[in-house]
Amino acid sequence: MQFNSKYVELHSHSFYSFGEGASHIDELLNRAYELDYPAMALTDYNMCGALEFSRQSNNFGIKPITGAEIILEDDSHIVLLAKNKIGYSNISQLLTLANGSDRREPRLDSKYISQYASGTILLTGSQNGLISNAIKENKTEKAKSVLKELRECFEDNSIYIELNRNFMHGDSSRVNSLISIALDVDLPLVATNNVHY
């Protein structure tokens, strides 16, 4: 069954997100093809599947977007998407730095984000995202301050407040807070599914 969709999944994990993702890359791409996605991002916790994803995407006529989900030292998550080769290189460098702390549980010191922001797009992460975690702690002003700081590091139109609903307790409240913050700091919203299966 084919659907007509302009939706592009910008946050998905394959089995290369060891212990987190279950789907093979061809399974993700086949489903994206069935849903008529023109493009799709692979955002594993590493870049192990990036080459395979890029090559197989062509077989499905889907534009590949390379990225990664990165966990920060405070356990907040962000998603970075590569706009170009510089962005790809910068995401790879950030993953290397994160793995330098502990290869079993990589964590990135957020001070490095500004140094390697060029050529990337930042999604603020899903329910464990940088801004979502601040909301959970009732630190809305902190969230706005962090976004303003990030804005100085990233190119124009390169930061998006990520919205998703995974039928988890508190989703509606969190999404409403994210929308409010996005309006306050004048940043665009993007919907994702944070696919793991």
Order of alpha helices (4+ residues) and beta strands (2+ residues): alpha-beta-alpha-beta-beta-alpha-beta-alpha-alpha-beta-alpha-beta
